[in-house]
């Protein structure tokens, strides 16, 4: 089973930003991908009228 969950790294621990269906102590396999949001915010407007939100949506669609 695969589930996509956003998490925040705090105090040396990845903390899910939403509820996950796991038992205490259960081990999982992670693929860590940094959010492109900061990069998109930095360069929004360089390619024209596209907003950071539009670029973010397109990037997610491309990875699906």
BELMOUR-V730921 format. One record per residue. RES is the residue in one small letter. OMEGA is omega as a letter, one per 40 degrees, with the letter a starting at -180 (NA if undefined). Layout:
# BELMOUR-V730921
[[RES | OMEGA] [RES | OMEGA]]
This chain:
# BELMOUR-V730921
[[x | i] [x | i] [x | i] [x | a] [x | i] [x | i] [x | i] [x | i] [x | a] [x | i] [x | i] [x | a] [x | i] [x | a] [x | i] [x | i] [x | i] [x | a] [x | i] [x | a] [x | a] [x | i] [x | i] [x | i] [x | i] [x | i] [x | i] [x | i] [x | a] [x | i] [x | a] [x | i] [x | i] [x | i] [x | i] [x | a] [x | a] [x | i] [x | i] [x | i] [x | a] [x | a] [x | i] [x | i] [x | a] [x | a] [x | i] [x | a] [x | a] [x | i] [x | i] [x | i] [x | i] [x | i] [x | i] [x | i] [x | i] [x | i] [x | i] [x | i] [x | a] [x | a] [x | a] [x | NA]]
